[in-house]
Amino acid sequence: MIELKYSLVIEATRDADFFGFYSPDLEGFTGVGHSIEDCVYKAKWGMLEHVDALKERGLPVPPENKNPKIVVQNEEKLSAA
Protein backbone atom coordinates (compact mmCIF):
# COMPACT_ATOMS: atom_id res chain seq x y z
CA MET A 1 0.00 0.00 0.00
CA ILE A 2 1.34 3.40 -0.98
CA GLU A 3 1.17 5.63 2.08
CA LEU A 4 1.79 8.88 0.20
CA LYS A 5 -0.95 11.48 -0.23
CA TYR A 6 0.47 12.68 -3.56
CA SER A 7 2.15 10.97 -6.52
CA LEU A 8 5.94 10.76 -6.57
CA VAL A 9 8.48 10.63 -9.40
CA ILE A 10 11.92 9.27 -8.53
CA GLU A 11 14.69 9.84 -11.04
CA ALA A 12 17.95 7.92 -11.24
CA THR A 13 20.93 10.22 -11.83
CA ARG A 14 24.35 9.66 -13.37
CA ASP A 15 25.70 9.39 -9.84
CA ALA A 16 24.66 5.94 -8.61
CA ASP A 17 24.60 7.23 -5.02
CA PHE A 18 21.82 9.77 -5.60
CA PHE A 19 18.23 9.84 -6.79
CA GLY A 20 16.17 12.98 -7.22
CA PHE A 21 12.45 13.09 -6.52
CA TYR A 22 9.48 15.40 -6.90
CA SER A 23 5.71 15.31 -6.83
CA PRO A 24 3.78 16.31 -9.95
CA ASP A 25 0.78 16.91 -7.65
CA LEU A 26 2.56 19.17 -5.15
CA GLU A 27 4.22 22.16 -6.81
CA GLY A 28 7.63 23.06 -5.39
CA PHE A 29 8.18 19.75 -3.60
CA THR A 30 11.51 18.13 -4.43
CA GLY A 31 14.26 16.18 -2.70
CA VAL A 32 17.25 13.89 -2.98
CA GLY A 33 17.80 10.40 -1.59
CA HIS A 34 20.47 7.71 -1.66
CA SER A 35 18.12 4.91 -2.77
CA ILE A 36 14.58 4.46 -4.00
CA GLU A 37 13.51 3.43 -0.50
CA ASP A 38 15.22 6.50 0.98
CA CYS A 39 13.36 8.74 -1.48
CA VAL A 40 9.98 7.23 -0.58
CA TYR A 41 10.71 7.62 3.15
CA LYS A 42 11.89 11.23 2.77
CA ALA A 43 8.95 12.05 0.49
CA LYS A 44 6.40 10.67 2.94
CA TRP A 45 7.51 13.03 5.71
CA GLY A 46 8.60 15.84 3.42
CA MET A 47 5.16 16.07 1.81
CA LEU A 48 3.57 16.52 5.23
CA GLU A 49 6.04 19.29 6.08
CA HIS A 50 5.52 20.94 2.68
CA VAL A 51 1.73 20.96 3.10
CA ASP A 52 2.12 22.39 6.62
CA ALA A 53 4.36 25.16 5.26
CA LEU A 54 1.79 26.01 2.56
CA LYS A 55 -0.94 26.23 5.20
CA GLU A 56 1.20 28.41 7.49
CA ARG A 57 1.80 30.84 4.63
CA GLY A 58 -1.86 30.90 3.64
CA LEU A 59 -1.11 29.36 0.24
CA PRO A 60 -3.42 26.91 -1.53
CA VAL A 61 -2.93 23.23 -0.77
CA PRO A 62 -3.62 20.82 -3.65
CA PRO A 63 -6.20 18.11 -2.94
CA GLU A 64 -4.79 14.73 -1.99
CA ASN A 65 -4.45 12.28 -4.86
CA LYS A 66 -6.94 9.45 -4.33
CA ASN A 67 -4.75 7.07 -6.35
CA PRO A 68 -1.14 8.22 -5.92
CA LYS A 69 1.53 6.55 -8.01
CA ILE A 70 5.26 6.16 -7.62
CA VAL A 71 7.18 6.29 -10.89
CA VAL A 72 10.87 5.42 -11.09
CA GLN A 73 12.66 6.61 -14.21
CA ASN A 74 15.95 7.96 -15.51
CA GLU A 75 16.33 11.68 -14.99
CA GLU A 76 14.97 13.74 -17.83
CA LYS A 77 17.55 15.71 -19.76
CA LEU A 78 16.93 19.42 -20.11
CA SER A 79 17.07 20.55 -23.69
CA ALA A 80 19.63 23.19 -24.59
CA ALA A 81 17.42 25.99 -25.82
PyMOL Python script that loads the backbone (N, CA, C, O; Angstrom):
from pymol import cmd

cmd.read_pdbstr("""\
ATOM      1  N   MET A   1       0.846  -1.177   0.000  1.00  0.00           N
ATOM      2  CA  MET A   1       0.000   0.000   0.000  1.00  0.00           C
ATOM      3  C   MET A   1       0.891   1.240   0.000  1.00  0.00           C
ATOM      4  O   MET A   1       1.803   1.369   0.816  1.00  0.00           O
ATOM      5  N   ILE A   2       0.606   2.150  -0.935  1.00  0.00           N
ATOM      6  CA  ILE A   2       1.345   3.404  -0.983  1.00  0.00           C
ATOM      7  C   ILE A   2       0.768   4.329   0.080  1.00  0.00           C
ATOM      8  O   ILE A   2      -0.429   4.613   0.084  1.00  0.00           O
ATOM      9  N   GLU A   3       1.625   4.795   0.979  1.00  0.00           N
ATOM     10  CA  GLU A   3       1.172   5.632   2.079  1.00  0.00           C
ATOM     11  C   GLU A   3       1.343   7.125   1.798  1.00  0.00           C
ATOM     12  O   GLU A   3       1.226   7.945   2.708  1.00  0.00           O
ATOM     13  N   LEU A   4       1.618   7.476   0.550  1.00  0.00           N
ATOM     14  CA  LEU A   4       1.786   8.877   0.197  1.00  0.00           C
ATOM     15  C   LEU A   4       0.436   9.488  -0.144  1.00  0.00           C
ATOM     16  O   LEU A   4      -0.465   8.792  -0.610  1.00  0.00           O
ATOM     17  N   LYS A   5       0.297  10.792   0.089  1.00  0.00           N
ATOM     18  CA  LYS A   5      -0.949  11.478  -0.233  1.00  0.00           C
ATOM     19  C   LYS A   5      -0.904  12.117  -1.611  1.00  0.00           C
ATOM     20  O   LYS A   5      -1.919  12.606  -2.107  1.00  0.00           O
ATOM     21  N   TYR A   6       0.280  12.115  -2.235  1.00  0.00           N
ATOM     22  CA  TYR A   6       0.474  12.680  -3.563  1.00  0.00           C
ATOM     23  C   TYR A   6       1.383  11.744  -4.361  1.00  0.00           C
ATOM     24  O   TYR A   6       2.162  10.988  -3.781  1.00  0.00           O
ATOM     25  N   SER A   7       1.283  11.797  -5.675  1.00  0.00           N
ATOM     26  CA  SER A   7       2.149  10.970  -6.517  1.00  0.00           C
ATOM     27  C   SER A   7       3.603  11.424  -6.386  1.00  0.00           C
ATOM     28  O   SER A   7       3.887  12.556  -5.995  1.00  0.00           O
ATOM     29  N   LEU A   8       4.510  10.510  -6.722  1.00  0.00           N
ATOM     30  CA  LEU A   8       5.938  10.765  -6.573  1.00  0.00           C
ATOM     31  C   LEU A   8       6.667  10.246  -7.806  1.00  0.00           C
ATOM     32  O   LEU A   8       6.392   9.145  -8.284  1.00  0.00           O
ATOM     33  N   VAL A   9       7.596  11.045  -8.314  1.00  0.00           N
ATOM     34  CA  VAL A   9       8.475  10.629  -9.404  1.00  0.00           C
ATOM     35  C   VAL A   9       9.889  10.601  -8.838  1.00  0.00           C
ATOM     36  O   VAL A   9      10.375  11.592  -8.293  1.00  0.00           O
ATOM     37  N   ILE A  10      10.540   9.449  -8.976  1.00  0.00           N
ATOM     38  CA  ILE A  10      11.919   9.274  -8.526  1.00  0.00           C
ATOM     39  C   ILE A  10      12.774   9.103  -9.767  1.00  0.00           C
ATOM     40  O   ILE A  10      12.477   8.273 -10.626  1.00  0.00           O
ATOM     41  N   GLU A  11      13.841   9.893  -9.858  1.00  0.00           N
ATOM     42  CA  GLU A  11      14.689   9.845 -11.040  1.00  0.00           C
ATOM     43  C   GLU A  11      16.106   9.407 -10.684  1.00  0.00           C
ATOM     44  O   GLU A  11      16.755   9.982  -9.810  1.00  0.00           O
ATOM     45  N   ALA A  12      16.569   8.365 -11.393  1.00  0.00           N
ATOM     46  CA  ALA A  12      17.953   7.923 -11.242  1.00  0.00           C
ATOM     47  C   ALA A  12      18.863   8.962 -11.901  1.00  0.00           C
ATOM     48  O   ALA A  12      18.532   9.493 -12.961  1.00  0.00           O
ATOM     49  N   THR A  13      19.988   9.246 -11.286  1.00  0.00           N
ATOM     50  CA  THR A  13      20.933  10.224 -11.829  1.00  0.00           C
ATOM     51  C   THR A  13      22.179   9.499 -12.323  1.00  0.00           C
ATOM     52  O   THR A  13      22.312   8.286 -12.157  1.00  0.00           O
ATOM     53  N   ARG A  14      23.082  10.250 -12.929  1.00  0.00           N
ATOM     54  CA  ARG A  14      24.347   9.655 -13.374  1.00  0.00           C
ATOM     55  C   ARG A  14      25.169   9.147 -12.199  1.00  0.00           C
ATOM     56  O   ARG A  14      25.931   8.189 -12.328  1.00  0.00           O
ATOM     57  N   ASP A  15      25.006   9.795 -11.055  1.00  0.00           N
ATOM     58  CA  ASP A  15      25.703   9.386  -9.837  1.00  0.00           C
ATOM     59  C   ASP A  15      24.880   8.282  -9.175  1.00  0.00           C
ATOM     60  O   ASP A  15      23.769   8.533  -8.707  1.00  0.00           O
ATOM     61  N   ALA A  16      25.408   7.087  -9.135  1.00  0.00           N
ATOM     62  CA  ALA A  16      24.665   5.935  -8.612  1.00  0.00           C
ATOM     63  C   ALA A  16      24.289   6.074  -7.136  1.00  0.00           C
ATOM     64  O   ALA A  16      23.466   5.309  -6.635  1.00  0.00           O
ATOM     65  N   ASP A  17      24.883   7.040  -6.440  1.00  0.00           N
ATOM     66  CA  ASP A  17      24.595   7.230  -5.016  1.00  0.00           C
ATOM     67  C   ASP A  17      23.449   8.198  -4.748  1.00  0.00           C
ATOM     68  O   ASP A  17      23.092   8.421  -3.591  1.00  0.00           O
ATOM     69  N   PHE A  18      22.864   8.777  -5.801  1.00  0.00           N
ATOM     70  CA  PHE A  18      21.817   9.769  -5.596  1.00  0.00           C
ATOM     71  C   PHE A  18      20.646   9.579  -6.556  1.00  0.00           C
ATOM     72  O   PHE A  18      20.819   9.240  -7.726  1.00  0.00           O
ATOM     73  N   PHE A  19      19.469   9.806  -6.027  1.00  0.00           N
ATOM     74  CA  PHE A  19      18.229   9.840  -6.792  1.00  0.00           C
ATOM     75  C   PHE A  19      17.550  11.167  -6.463  1.00  0.00           C
ATOM     76  O   PHE A  19      17.558  11.611  -5.315  1.00  0.00           O
ATOM     77  N   GLY A  20      16.971  11.786  -7.466  1.00  0.00           N
ATOM     78  CA  GLY A  20      16.169  12.976  -7.225  1.00  0.00           C
ATOM     79  C   GLY A  20      14.703  12.586  -7.200  1.00  0.00           C
ATOM     80  O   GLY A  20      14.315  11.584  -7.801  1.00  0.00           O
ATOM     81  N   PHE A  21      13.882  13.374  -6.507  1.00  0.00           N
ATOM     82  CA  PHE A  21      12.448  13.091  -6.522  1.00  0.00           C
ATOM     83  C   PHE A  21      11.640  14.379  -6.452  1.00  0.00           C
ATOM     84  O   PHE A  21      12.106  15.413  -5.973  1.00  0.00           O
ATOM     85  N   TYR A  22      10.409  14.276  -6.949  1.00  0.00           N
ATOM     86  CA  TYR A  22       9.477  15.399  -6.899  1.00  0.00           C
ATOM     87  C   TYR A  22       8.061  14.847  -6.996  1.00  0.00           C
ATOM     88  O   TYR A  22       7.847  13.686  -7.343  1.00  0.00           O
ATOM     89  N   SER A  23       7.112  15.702  -6.683  1.00  0.00           N
ATOM     90  CA  SER A  23       5.711  15.309  -6.834  1.00  0.00           C
ATOM     91  C   SER A  23       5.066  16.167  -7.910  1.00  0.00           C
ATOM     92  O   SER A  23       5.081  17.394  -7.811  1.00  0.00           O
ATOM     93  N   PRO A  24       4.493  15.537  -8.947  1.00  0.00           N
ATOM     94  CA  PRO A  24       3.778  16.309  -9.955  1.00  0.00           C
ATOM     95  C   PRO A  24       2.473  16.909  -9.413  1.00  0.00           C
ATOM     96  O   PRO A  24       1.893  17.800 -10.033  1.00  0.00           O
ATOM     97  N   ASP A  25       2.021  16.420  -8.264  1.00  0.00           N
ATOM     98  CA  ASP A  25       0.780  16.907  -7.650  1.00  0.00           C
ATOM     99  C   ASP A  25       1.011  18.073  -6.696  1.00  0.00           C
ATOM    100  O   ASP A  25       0.079  18.811  -6.376  1.00  0.00           O
ATOM    101  N   LEU A  26       2.253  18.238  -6.239  1.00  0.00           N
ATOM    102  CA  LEU A  26       2.559  19.172  -5.154  1.00  0.00           C
ATOM    103  C   LEU A  26       3.662  20.116  -5.604  1.00  0.00           C
ATOM    104  O   LEU A  26       4.844  19.849  -5.389  1.00  0.00           O
ATOM    105  N   GLU A  27       3.271  21.216  -6.227  1.00  0.00           N
ATOM    106  CA  GLU A  27       4.224  22.157  -6.812  1.00  0.00           C
ATOM    107  C   GLU A  27       5.273  22.608  -5.796  1.00  0.00           C
ATOM    108  O   GLU A  27       4.952  22.958  -4.660  1.00  0.00           O
ATOM    109  N   GLY A  28       6.527  22.591  -6.228  1.00  0.00           N
ATOM    110  CA  GLY A  28       7.625  23.056  -5.390  1.00  0.00           C
ATOM    111  C   GLY A  28       8.222  21.996  -4.489  1.00  0.00           C
ATOM    112  O   GLY A  28       9.206  22.263  -3.799  1.00  0.00           O
ATOM    113  N   PHE A  29       7.657  20.808  -4.477  1.00  0.00           N
ATOM    114  CA  PHE A  29       8.176  19.754  -3.601  1.00  0.00           C
ATOM    115  C   PHE A  29       9.204  18.913  -4.346  1.00  0.00           C
ATOM    116  O   PHE A  29       8.889  18.273  -5.350  1.00  0.00           O
ATOM    117  N   THR A  30      10.433  18.922  -3.846  1.00  0.00           N
ATOM    118  CA  THR A  30      11.515  18.130  -4.430  1.00  0.00           C
ATOM    119  C   THR A  30      12.414  17.619  -3.319  1.00  0.00           C
ATOM    120  O   THR A  30      12.321  18.060  -2.174  1.00  0.00           O
ATOM    121  N   GLY A  31      13.286  16.684  -3.671  1.00  0.00           N
ATOM    122  CA  GLY A  31      14.256  16.183  -2.702  1.00  0.00           C
ATOM    123  C   GLY A  31      15.259  15.269  -3.357  1.00  0.00           C
ATOM    124  O   GLY A  31      15.205  15.004  -4.558  1.00  0.00           O
ATOM    125  N   VAL A  32      16.184  14.790  -2.532  1.00  0.00           N
ATOM    126  CA  VAL A  32      17.251  13.892  -2.977  1.00  0.00           C
ATOM    127  C   VAL A  32      17.370  12.767  -1.968  1.00  0.00           C
ATOM    128  O   VAL A  32      17.267  12.988  -0.761  1.00  0.00           O
ATOM    129  N   GLY A  33      17.590  11.549  -2.470  1.00  0.00           N
ATOM    130  CA  GLY A  33      17.805  10.403  -1.595  1.00  0.00           C
ATOM    131  C   GLY A  33      18.936   9.542  -2.113  1.00  0.00           C
ATOM    132  O   GLY A  33      19.416   9.733  -3.230  1.00  0.00           O
ATOM    133  N   HIS A  34      19.359   8.594  -1.294  1.00  0.00           N
ATOM    134  CA  HIS A  34      20.471   7.711  -1.661  1.00  0.00           C
ATOM    135  C   HIS A  34      20.003   6.386  -2.257  1.00  0.00           C
ATOM    136  O   HIS A  34      20.813   5.611  -2.765  1.00  0.00           O
ATOM    137  N   SER A  35      18.700   6.127  -2.195  1.00  0.00           N
ATOM    138  CA  SER A  35      18.121   4.908  -2.772  1.00  0.00           C
ATOM    139  C   SER A  35      16.649   5.189  -3.047  1.00  0.00           C
ATOM    140  O   SER A  35      16.116   6.214  -2.623  1.00  0.00           O
ATOM    141  N   ILE A  36      16.009   4.293  -3.743  1.00  0.00           N
ATOM    142  CA  ILE A  36      14.578   4.456  -4.000  1.00  0.00           C
ATOM    143  C   ILE A  36      13.815   4.444  -2.674  1.00  0.00           C
ATOM    144  O   ILE A  36      12.916   5.256  -2.460  1.00  0.00           O
ATOM    145  N   GLU A  37      14.180   3.523  -1.796  1.00  0.00           N
ATOM    146  CA  GLU A  37      13.508   3.432  -0.499  1.00  0.00           C
ATOM    147  C   GLU A  37      13.710   4.702   0.316  1.00  0.00           C
ATOM    148  O   GLU A  37      12.784   5.169   0.978  1.00  0.00           O
ATOM    149  N   ASP A  38      14.916   5.263   0.272  1.00  0.00           N
ATOM    150  CA  ASP A  38      15.219   6.502   0.985  1.00  0.00           C
ATOM    151  C   ASP A  38      14.363   7.646   0.442  1.00  0.00           C
ATOM    152  O   ASP A  38      13.865   8.469   1.209  1.00  0.00           O
ATOM    153  N   CYS A  39      14.195   7.697  -0.865  1.00  0.00           N
ATOM    154  CA  CYS A  39      13.361   8.736  -1.479  1.00  0.00           C
ATOM    155  C   CYS A  39      11.913   8.624  -1.017  1.00  0.00           C
ATOM    156  O   CYS A  39      11.294   9.632  -0.676  1.00  0.00           O
ATOM    157  N   VAL A  40      11.371   7.420  -1.003  1.00  0.00           N
ATOM    158  CA  VAL A  40       9.979   7.226  -0.581  1.00  0.00           C
ATOM    159  C   VAL A  40       9.820   7.639   0.882  1.00  0.00           C
ATOM    160  O   VAL A  40       8.844   8.301   1.234  1.00  0.00           O
ATOM    161  N   TYR A  41      10.762   7.257   1.728  1.00  0.00           N
ATOM    162  CA  TYR A  41      10.708   7.623   3.147  1.00  0.00           C
ATOM    163  C   TYR A  41      10.768   9.139   3.317  1.00  0.00           C
ATOM    164  O   TYR A  41       9.952   9.723   4.031  1.00  0.00           O
ATOM    165  N   LYS A  42      11.741   9.773   2.654  1.00  0.00           N
ATOM    166  CA  LYS A  42      11.887  11.226   2.765  1.00  0.00           C
ATOM    167  C   LYS A  42      10.670  11.944   2.191  1.00  0.00           C
ATOM    168  O   LYS A  42      10.236  12.960   2.734  1.00  0.00           O
ATOM    169  N   ALA A  43      10.121  11.427   1.103  1.00  0.00           N
ATOM    170  CA  ALA A  43       8.954  12.050   0.488  1.00  0.00           C
ATOM    171  C   ALA A  43       7.738  11.976   1.401  1.00  0.00           C
ATOM    172  O   ALA A  43       6.980  12.940   1.508  1.00  0.00           O
ATOM    173  N   LYS A  44       7.552  10.845   2.053  1.00  0.00           N
ATOM    174  CA  LYS A  44       6.399  10.673   2.938  1.00  0.00           C
ATOM    175  C   LYS A  44       6.352  11.789   3.978  1.00  0.00           C
ATOM    176  O   LYS A  44       5.321  12.438   4.154  1.00  0.00           O
ATOM    177  N   TRP A  45       7.460  12.009   4.658  1.00  0.00           N
ATOM    178  CA  TRP A  45       7.509  13.026   5.710  1.00  0.00           C
ATOM    179  C   TRP A  45       7.667  14.427   5.131  1.00  0.00           C
ATOM    180  O   TRP A  45       7.122  15.390   5.671  1.00  0.00           O
ATOM    181  N   GLY A  46       8.403  14.541   4.044  1.00  0.00           N
ATOM    182  CA  GLY A  46       8.599  15.842   3.418  1.00  0.00           C
ATOM    183  C   GLY A  46       7.310  16.424   2.868  1.00  0.00           C
ATOM    184  O   GLY A  46       7.103  17.636   2.936  1.00  0.00           O
ATOM    185  N   MET A  47       6.444  15.586   2.326  1.00  0.00           N
ATOM    186  CA  MET A  47       5.164  16.073   1.810  1.00  0.00           C
ATOM    187  C   MET A  47       4.317  16.647   2.930  1.00  0.00           C
ATOM    188  O   MET A  47       3.661  17.673   2.751  1.00  0.00           O
ATOM    189  N   LEU A  48       4.325  15.997   4.080  1.00  0.00           N
ATOM    190  CA  LEU A  48       3.572  16.519   5.228  1.00  0.00           C
ATOM    191  C   LEU A  48       4.099  17.881   5.646  1.00  0.00           C
ATOM    192  O   LEU A  48       3.321  18.798   5.909  1.00  0.00           O
ATOM    193  N   GLU A  49       5.423  18.014   5.708  1.00  0.00           N
ATOM    194  CA  GLU A  49       6.040  19.292   6.078  1.00  0.00           C
ATOM    195  C   GLU A  49       5.741  20.359   5.030  1.00  0.00           C
ATOM    196  O   GLU A  49       5.481  21.512   5.375  1.00  0.00           O
ATOM    197  N   HIS A  50       5.777  19.985   3.760  1.00  0.00           N
ATOM    198  CA  HIS A  50       5.517  20.936   2.676  1.00  0.00           C
ATOM    199  C   HIS A  50       4.080  21.462   2.760  1.00  0.00           C
ATOM    200  O   HIS A  50       3.842  22.662   2.628  1.00  0.00           O
ATOM    201  N   VAL A  51       3.143  20.565   2.977  1.00  0.00           N
ATOM    202  CA  VAL A  51       1.734  20.962   3.104  1.00  0.00           C
ATOM    203  C   VAL A  51       1.552  21.873   4.320  1.00  0.00           C
ATOM    204  O   VAL A  51       0.830  22.867   4.243  1.00  0.00           O
ATOM    205  N   ASP A  52       2.198  21.542   5.437  1.00  0.00           N
ATOM    206  CA  ASP A  52       2.118  22.392   6.624  1.00  0.00           C
ATOM    207  C   ASP A  52       2.664  23.787   6.339  1.00  0.00           C
ATOM    208  O   ASP A  52       2.092  24.782   6.785  1.00  0.00           O
ATOM    209  N   ALA A  53       3.763  23.862   5.602  1.00  0.00           N
ATOM    210  CA  ALA A  53       4.357  25.157   5.258  1.00  0.00           C
ATOM    211  C   ALA A  53       3.414  25.964   4.363  1.00  0.00           C
ATOM    212  O   ALA A  53       3.286  27.175   4.540  1.00  0.00           O
ATOM    213  N   LEU A  54       2.758  25.310   3.411  1.00  0.00           N
ATOM    214  CA  LEU A  54       1.790  26.008   2.563  1.00  0.00           C
ATOM    215  C   LEU A  54       0.662  26.588   3.411  1.00  0.00           C
ATOM    216  O   LEU A  54       0.265  27.739   3.230  1.00  0.00           O
ATOM    217  N   LYS A  55       0.153  25.783   4.334  1.00  0.00           N
ATOM    218  CA  LYS A  55      -0.938  26.229   5.199  1.00  0.00           C
ATOM    219  C   LYS A  55      -0.502  27.413   6.060  1.00  0.00           C
ATOM    220  O   LYS A  55      -1.243  28.385   6.201  1.00  0.00           O
ATOM    221  N   GLU A  56       0.697  27.332   6.636  1.00  0.00           N
ATOM    222  CA  GLU A  56       1.204  28.413   7.489  1.00  0.00           C
ATOM    223  C   GLU A  56       1.320  29.720   6.729  1.00  0.00           C
ATOM    224  O   GLU A  56       1.125  30.792   7.303  1.00  0.00           O
ATOM    225  N   ARG A  57       1.635  29.644   5.446  1.00  0.00           N
ATOM    226  CA  ARG A  57       1.800  30.845   4.630  1.00  0.00           C
ATOM    227  C   ARG A  57       0.494  31.281   3.963  1.00  0.00           C
ATOM    228  O   ARG A  57       0.466  32.266   3.225  1.00  0.00           O
ATOM    229  N   GLY A  58      -0.572  30.551   4.224  1.00  0.00           N
ATOM    230  CA  GLY A  58      -1.860  30.897   3.645  1.00  0.00           C
ATOM    231  C   GLY A  58      -1.952  30.625   2.155  1.00  0.00           C
ATOM    232  O   GLY A  58      -2.762  31.233   1.456  1.00  0.00           O
ATOM    233  N   LEU A  59      -1.116  29.706   1.666  1.00  0.00           N
ATOM    234  CA  LEU A  59      -1.105  29.357   0.244  1.00  0.00           C
ATOM    235  C   LEU A  59      -2.032  28.174  -0.010  1.00  0.00           C
ATOM    236  O   LEU A  59      -2.304  27.396   0.904  1.00  0.00           O
ATOM    237  N   PRO A  60      -2.517  28.030  -1.236  1.00  0.00           N
ATOM    238  CA  PRO A  60      -3.425  26.910  -1.527  1.00  0.00           C
ATOM    239  C   PRO A  60      -2.718  25.559  -1.418  1.00  0.00           C
ATOM    240  O   PRO A  60      -1.556  25.411  -1.796  1.00  0.00           O
ATOM    241  N   VAL A  61      -3.443  24.597  -0.897  1.00  0.00           N
ATOM    242  CA  VAL A  61      -2.928  23.229  -0.768  1.00  0.00           C
ATOM    243  C   VAL A  61      -3.682  22.355  -1.776  1.00  0.00           C
ATOM    244  O   VAL A  61      -4.911  22.291  -1.745  1.00  0.00           O
ATOM    245  N   PRO A  62      -2.946  21.681  -2.670  1.00  0.00           N
ATOM    246  CA  PRO A  62      -3.621  20.818  -3.651  1.00  0.00           C
ATOM    247  C   PRO A  62      -4.378  19.685  -2.949  1.00  0.00           C
ATOM    248  O   PRO A  62      -3.955  19.218  -1.891  1.00  0.00           O
ATOM    249  N   PRO A  63      -5.483  19.248  -3.529  1.00  0.00           N
ATOM    250  CA  PRO A  63      -6.203  18.113  -2.939  1.00  0.00           C
ATOM    251  C   PRO A  63      -5.344  16.854  -2.995  1.00  0.00           C
ATOM    252  O   PRO A  63      -4.538  16.676  -3.908  1.00  0.00           O
ATOM    253  N   GLU A  64      -5.529  15.990  -2.007  1.00  0.00           N
ATOM    254  CA  GLU A  64      -4.788  14.725  -1.992  1.00  0.00           C
ATOM    255  C   GLU A  64      -5.169  13.898  -3.211  1.00  0.00           C
ATOM    256  O   GLU A  64      -6.311  13.938  -3.669  1.00  0.00           O
ATOM    257  N   ASN A  65      -4.218  13.161  -3.721  1.00  0.00           N
ATOM    258  CA  ASN A  65      -4.446  12.283  -4.859  1.00  0.00           C
ATOM    259  C   ASN A  65      -5.076  10.986  -4.344  1.00  0.00           C
ATOM    260  O   ASN A  65      -4.480  10.299  -3.514  1.00  0.00           O
ATOM    261  N   LYS A  66      -6.239  10.658  -4.814  1.00  0.00           N
ATOM    262  CA  LYS A  66      -6.939   9.449  -4.335  1.00  0.00           C
ATOM    263  C   LYS A  66      -6.273   8.161  -4.799  1.00  0.00           C
ATOM    264  O   LYS A  66      -6.500   7.100  -4.217  1.00  0.00           O
ATOM    265  N   ASN A  67      -5.453   8.245  -5.843  1.00  0.00           N
ATOM    266  CA  ASN A  67      -4.753   7.073  -6.351  1.00  0.00           C
ATOM    267  C   ASN A  67      -3.303   7.467  -6.686  1.00  0.00           C
ATOM    268  O   ASN A  67      -2.918   7.491  -7.855  1.00  0.00           O
ATOM    269  N   PRO A  68      -2.502   7.775  -5.649  1.00  0.00           N
ATOM    270  CA  PRO A  68      -1.135   8.217  -5.916  1.00  0.00           C
ATOM    271  C   PRO A  68      -0.296   7.094  -6.516  1.00  0.00           C
ATOM    272  O   PRO A  68      -0.488   5.913  -6.225  1.00  0.00           O
ATOM    273  N   LYS A  69       0.633   7.505  -7.358  1.00  0.00           N
ATOM    274  CA  LYS A  69       1.529   6.546  -8.010  1.00  0.00           C
ATOM    275  C   LYS A  69       2.966   6.924  -7.717  1.00  0.00           C
ATOM    276  O   LYS A  69       3.285   8.095  -7.509  1.00  0.00           O
ATOM    277  N   ILE A  70       3.822   5.930  -7.704  1.00  0.00           N
ATOM    278  CA  ILE A  70       5.259   6.155  -7.617  1.00  0.00           C
ATOM    279  C   ILE A  70       5.854   5.689  -8.935  1.00  0.00           C
ATOM    280  O   ILE A  70       5.694   4.533  -9.325  1.00  0.00           O
ATOM    281  N   VAL A  71       6.541   6.595  -9.616  1.00  0.00           N
ATOM    282  CA  VAL A  71       7.179   6.292 -10.894  1.00  0.00           C
ATOM    283  C   VAL A  71       8.681   6.406 -10.691  1.00  0.00           C
ATOM    284  O   VAL A  71       9.170   7.394 -10.142  1.00  0.00           O
ATOM    285  N   VAL A  72       9.411   5.388 -11.139  1.00  0.00           N
ATOM    286  CA  VAL A  72      10.872   5.420 -11.089  1.00  0.00           C
ATOM    287  C   VAL A  72      11.364   5.450 -12.527  1.00  0.00           C
ATOM    288  O   VAL A  72      11.009   4.593 -13.336  1.00  0.00           O
ATOM    289  N   GLN A  73      12.184   6.444 -12.836  1.00  0.00           N
ATOM    290  CA  GLN A  73      12.659   6.613 -14.207  1.00  0.00           C
ATOM    291  C   GLN A  73      14.053   7.227 -14.196  1.00  0.00           C
ATOM    292  O   GLN A  73      14.537   7.685 -13.161  1.00  0.00           O
ATOM    293  N   ASN A  74      14.685   7.228 -15.355  1.00  0.00           N
ATOM    294  CA  ASN A  74      15.945   7.960 -15.508  1.00  0.00           C
ATOM    295  C   ASN A  74      15.638   9.439 -15.499  1.00  0.00           C
ATOM    296  O   ASN A  74      14.557   9.853 -15.917  1.00  0.00           O
ATOM    297  N   GLU A  75      16.581  10.243 -15.024  1.00  0.00           N
ATOM    298  CA  GLU A  75      16.329  11.679 -14.993  1.00  0.00           C
ATOM    299  C   GLU A  75      16.141  12.209 -16.410  1.00  0.00           C
ATOM    300  O   GLU A  75      16.800  11.770 -17.353  1.00  0.00           O
ATOM    301  N   GLU A  76      15.239  13.148 -16.530  1.00  0.00           N
ATOM    302  CA  GLU A  76      14.969  13.745 -17.830  1.00  0.00           C
ATOM    303  C   GLU A  76      16.044  14.783 -18.125  1.00  0.00           C
ATOM    304  O   GLU A  76      16.418  15.574 -17.259  1.00  0.00           O
ATOM    305  N   LYS A  77      16.524  14.767 -19.337  1.00  0.00           N
ATOM    306  CA  LYS A  77      17.550  15.713 -19.761  1.00  0.00           C
ATOM    307  C   LYS A  77      16.885  17.020 -20.160  1.00  0.00           C
ATOM    308  O   LYS A  77      15.883  17.020 -20.875  1.00  0.00           O
ATOM    309  N   LEU A  78      17.433  18.117 -19.704  1.00  0.00           N
ATOM    310  CA  LEU A  78      16.932  19.415 -20.112  1.00  0.00           C
ATOM    311  C   LEU A  78      17.474  19.736 -21.489  1.00  0.00           C
ATOM    312  O   LEU A  78      18.657  19.533 -21.765  1.00  0.00           O
ATOM    313  N   SER A  79      16.621  20.229 -22.336  1.00  0.00           N
ATOM    314  CA  SER A  79      17.072  20.551 -23.690  1.00  0.00           C
ATOM    315  C   SER A  79      17.816  21.884 -23.669  1.00  0.00           C
ATOM    316  O   SER A  79      17.450  22.809 -22.944  1.00  0.00           O
ATOM    317  N   ALA A  80      18.858  21.956 -24.476  1.00  0.00           N
ATOM    318  CA  ALA A  80      19.628  23.193 -24.586  1.00  0.00           C
ATOM    319  C   ALA A  80      18.893  24.123 -25.546  1.00  0.00           C
ATOM    320  O   ALA A  80      18.941  23.951 -26.764  1.00  0.00           O
ATOM    321  N   ALA A  81      18.227  25.087 -24.982  1.00  0.00           N
ATOM    322  CA  ALA A  81      17.417  25.993 -25.821  1.00  0.00           C
ATOM    323  C   ALA A  81      18.204  27.218 -26.225  1.00  0.00           C
ATOM    324  O   ALA A  81      17.682  28.083 -26.928  1.00  0.00           O
TER     325      ALA A  81
END
""", "prot")
cmd.dss("prot")
cmd.show_as("cartoon", "prot")
cmd.util.cbc("prot")
cmd.orient("prot")
